[in-house]
Amino acid sequence: LKEKSYHIVFFDLRLPDVTDDELFGIIDNLSVSTPVIVVSVMSDQQLALKTITHGAQDYILKDKLESEQLAKSIYYSIERTKTRAQLMESERRFRYISEHFPNGKVCFLDRKLNFVFGTGGQFKREAIDTRSLPGKKFTSMFPAQNQHRIEQKLMRAFDGKEVLFEAKTESQTFLISAVAAYETSRQSDNIIVV
């Protein structure tokens, strides 16, 4: 399996001399680029869920296996794996861009204007560990007298407006741009601030 690529892998959970942890590791590794369908005689909901959380696209019972179900499973598994690969590539690109953003900050904020995610060269220059940001208020880095005005401007981005303004700290002036980060609907629970 390591030396060749396959369009799809059918996996039986009952492999000799393989522990559960090794088994789930195999599924994890395979499922990154290849759809994995687990076919088993064990009707165990917990085990089925665990295989899915480790990357298997489907869990089919051998005694309930029918050609129509198998055909659907194969088709859907291949499509889900393609979609997952596209999502992983999109995330990789976003992370690369945001982590190499040289002169600023890229932030995702929730409706309370707390950090969901933050990265960029400016955080590094200020020696801010971005892992500590989630849950902290974005406006807390600005003087108290400016925070309300900044909050008002940022909240406009949740209404779909593109926001651009200057904000000052004790020692610097920032040009802040904010837009809504839409999910699947036209309502945004997050904004992107650069």
Secondary structure by P-SEA (a helix, b strand, c coil): cccccccbbbbbcccccccaaaaaaaaaaaaccbbbbbbcccccaaaaaaaaaaccccccccccccaaaaaaaaaaaaaaaaaaaaaaaaaaaaaaaaaaccccccccccccccccccccaaaaaacccccccccccccccccccaaaaaaaaaaaaaacccccccccccccccbbbbbbbccccccccccccc
